[in-house]
């Protein structure tokens, strides 16, 4: 059976853009449970109208997650989406939804409400054409990806183990490539403990924790290895109470990213090996890796090859590449399962107020997703 052509999805442009507009205008920051739950309920209602059975996975300390099922049994295709954004409520007042030619702008339009719009368009197209998915389809909508998927990770891993293929609707790379590698991500915390003293009367009795941290920063940054794609960046330093007090405590937070498990272990060992430099100072090391690296395993490469072949039938050139940020695909790939990421639309500027998508990519990705869901 030939895939549903892209033109069939492009003909529904106004409908798809209106769906995306409504999602963008329903602001959904991770930290606002009421807001993110409202968007989840809105999307779930549309999936239910398409024939999905809806299960609401309530959360006390985060937005609820939503699981929509189409078809019976396991071993099907799991579609992963997150509906939370990094933008606080009120961002729309500064950067409202707008369309300018082939571009659509708005907070969260790329990361990743555009991916949800692709899924809704693909599923609606399948229904319109009277085609049935080749296998059961599960759609998972999570609410806390932007803060590390703390409450959703176990759900994602459980559903992935019960699926034959996992497709992640995160945005594509700016060049349109899907993602077969992602860096593992983490945040390490280093705290120096010194001794407080009066900065004028008896500074010699103090141990300056800020100075200790300042001396540690070059050692920490030396753990980076650009040749291997490993980045280490001190992003936050907090310490001291008053200018006339030798600071007793100072803490820094470090963003770390690596492309493979070996590098993750090396960096972790490097943090564990840090030792105080100032006499009588102490160090406490905390934090760690939040997401394992997504490596291009044979299972990942196989999922990409399938998408590449179906894209060719649609007249699309589907290439793959790596991403510096992590996603829920990292968890799935680390289990050795078949997963492909970056199936959402093409755009630029995620996590910034210049965020946009290229509208034609909505329909190209919808056609590709529909083909992946319906191929025997």
N, C-alpha and C positions, 0 to 999 in steps of 0.2 A: 504494500500500500504506500503510495506516495505521500509525503508530508503535506499538511495543510499549508498552502503558499503564504508568503509574507503579506501579499496584497490583501488577503482575507482579514488580516489583523489591522492593516493600515486603514482599511475602510471604516474601522470603528474608532478612528483617532479621537473624535470629539468625546466619545463615551469613555475611553481609556484615560484621557487627560482630565476629564471631570472627576473620575474616580481618584486619580492621583492628587488632584487639587484638594478634594475633600480630606484626604489623609494628611496632606501637608498642613492644612488649616486646622486639623485636630492635633494640636501640639501634644507631645508625649515624651517629656524628659524622663529618664530612668528613675529619678528621685521623686517623681510626683505620681503616686500610685493611682489616684483618682483619674488623672489625665491619661495615663497609659492604659488603664483599664477601659476607659471610654473608647479609645481607638480599637483596642482588642475586640470589644463587643461589636463595634461597627463592622470590622472585617469579618468576624465570625458570622454575622448575619448574612453577609454576601456569599460566603462559602456555603452556608446552609441552604440558601436559595439555589445554589448550583447542584445540590444533592448530597452534600457532605453531612455526616453525623458529627455533631460538635460536642467536645468535652472541655469544660473549663477547669483548669488546674489551679485552684486557689492558692495564693501565697499570702502569708501574714506580713512579711517584711519586704515585699517587692510587689511589682505589678503581677497580676495573674498571667499564666501562660494558657495557650489555647491549642488543642489538638483537634484537627478536622480529619475525618476518615472517609474515604471513598472506595468502596469495594471491601470484600471480606478476606480474611486470612493475613498471613505474614509473608515476608519475603518480597515485599513490594518496593516502591520508591518513596523515600522520605524527602520532603522539601523543607528546608530550614530557612526561617526568616526571623529577624528581630524587629520589634515595632517601637522600641525605645530609641531616643535620640540624645545627643549631648546638649541640646539647646533648651534653656529654661523657657517656661511659659512667658510670653511677652516678646519673644524674638521676632514674631511675625509683624509686630508694629514697625520694626526697623527694616526687615527684609521680607516683605509679603510675597506670596505666590505671584509669579508673573511669567508670561510666555513672550519670548522675543525671537521671532523667526523659528528656527529649529531647536531652540534652547528653552528649557523650563527651569525656573529658579525657585528656591524656597528652602527653609530649614528642614533637613531630613529628606529632601527630594531624591538625593542620590543614595544616602546611607541611612536606612535602606528602604524607604517607602516606595521608591521606584521599583525595587525588586518584588515587593508585594503586588504592585500594579501589574508587573509582568506575569506573575502567577495567576492573578485574577483574569487577565486577558487571555492567557493560554487556556485556562480551564473553560472559560466562557466560549472560546472558539471550538474547543473539543465538543462541548454540548451542542452548539449551533450546527456543527457538521455531522452530528449523530454518530460520532466515533467514540468507542469505549477505550479507556486506558488498558494497556496490555496487562498490567498488574495492579494490585491495590495501591492507592496513593494516600499517603499521610502528609498533611500540612501542619507543621508546628510553628506557632508564633510565640516567641519568647519576649520577655520584658526587661531583661537585665544584661544583655550582651555588652553594652557600652561600659559596664562596670565590672566585667569579668565573668558573667554567666554563673554567678555564685549559686543561685537557686535553680538554674535550668540545666547545668552541666549533666547531672545524673540522669535527668529525663532524656536529654539528647543522646547520651551514650547508650541508654537502654533501648530507645527506639532504633538507633542506628544498628545495633547488634541484631535486631529483628528484621532488618531491611536488606535488600540485595543491592541497592544503590542509593546514595545520598547526594542530593543536589542542593547547593547553597546559593541563594539568590542575592548574595552580596554584590555590590557593583563590580563591573569589569575593570580591568586596568584602563588608564586613559587611552591607550592605543587599541582598546577593544579586546585584548587577550583575556581568556579565562585564566584561573589561577590554579596551578598544580603544585606550587610551593608557597609556604608562608613562614615567616619567622616565628619562632617561639617567643613569647613575651613575658616579662616579669617586672616586678618592682622590688628592689632590695632596699632595706632601711639600715643605716649605720648610725648609731648613737654614741657619742663620746660623753663620758662622765668624768668631770674634773672635781674641783673643790672651790666653793665660793669664798671670796675674801673682798675686803674693801680695796677698791682700785687705787686709792690715794694713800691710805695709812699703812696698809700691809699687803701690797700686791704679791710679794714674794711668798706669802702663805697660801696663795691660791694656785689652782691648776686650771688654765684657760681652755674650756671645752671647745670654744670656737676656733682657737688656734689649732687644737688637735684635729678638728675636722678639716680645716684648711690644708693641713699637711697631708691628710689622707686623700684629698681629691685627686692629686696627680696619680697616686697609686691606683685609685679606682678607675680613672680614665684609661690607665695603661692596660686594663683588662680587655679593652676593645681590640678587635682585629679586623680592620676594613677589608683585608684581602680575603677573609672568609665570610664577610657580610655581618660580622658581629659588632653591634653598636652598644656603647655604654655612655649614658648621659646623666650627670647630676642635674636634677631638675628643680629641687626644692631644698633650701637650707633654713632651719629654724633654730634659734638659740638665743640665750641671754635674757635678762630681765630689765636691767637698767645700765646706762653707760658707766656708772660709777661702781658697778659690781663685777668682779671677775666671774665670768659665766661658768656655772657648774655643769650645765648640760647644753648640748647642741646635737641636732639630728639632721641627717640629710636623707633624701629619697632619690633613688637612682632608677631610671628607665633602662632596661636591658633587653636586647633582641638578638636572636641567633637562628641560623638557618638549619641547624641539625642538632641532634641530641648530644653528640660529642662536644660541641661548643658550649651547649648549655651546661654540661657537667664541668667543663673547664672553668667557665666563669663562676659557677657556684663554688667551686673549690677555691678560686681566687678570693672571693669575699670571705670565706671561712678562714683563710690564711692571714687576713689583715691583723696586724698587731699595733698596739699603741706606740707612739713616737715620743711623746712627752713623758718624763718620769712621773709616776703615780697616776697617770691617766688610765682610764679603762674604756674598752669598746664593747658594745653589744650589737650583734648582727641579727637582723630579722628580715621578714619578707621572703621573697623567693619567686620561683617561676609560676606564672598564672596559667599559661597555655604552652603545651608542648609544641615543638616545631612540626609543621606539616611538610613532610618530605615527599618527593615524587616517587612513591613506591610503585611496583607493578600494578597494584590495584587502582591507584590514582591515574597512572598512565593509561590503563585500560578504559577508565571512564572518560578521559579526555579523547581517546581515539574514537570512541563511539560518538561523542559530540562533534568531533571534526568531520567524521564521515557523513553524519546527518546534515551538518551545516553545508557541506559540499552539495548535497541534493537540493538544498534550499537556495543555492547560489551564494553562500556565505563562506568566507575564509576564516575559519576558527583557529586561532593560534593560542599558545599557552605561555605563561610566564610566572614570575614570582612576585610576592608582595611583602613589604616590610612590616605591615601590621598583621595582627592575628585576627581570627574569627572562630566561630564554632566549628568550622571545618577542621581546625587543628585537632580538636578532641577526637573527631571521627577518624582522621588519618592515622593518629597515634594508635588506634585499635587495629590497624592493618586492614581497614575496610575500604570499599570502593566509594570514593567521594570526589566530586568536582565542584569547585568554588568559582565565584565571579561570573555567575550566569545572569546577574542583573544588568541594568542598562549601563551605557557608557557615559561618562561625565567627568567632572573635575571638581576639586575644592571641598571634599568631604570634611566635616567638622569645622567649616568656616562659613562666614556669611556670604561668600561668593559661590556657594555650592550650586551646581547645575547638572542637568542631564541633557543628552542629545536625543531629542524626541524620536527620530527614526529608529534608534536602537531599541526602544520599547517594543516595537513590532517585530524587529528581527529576533530579539530574545524571546518574545512570546511564541513565535513560530518554532524556534529551536526547542524551547521547553515542551511545546505541544508534541513535537516529533519524538523527543526523548521519552515522553509519557506514553505514547501510543505505539511505538515500534515494538513488534512482537519479540 
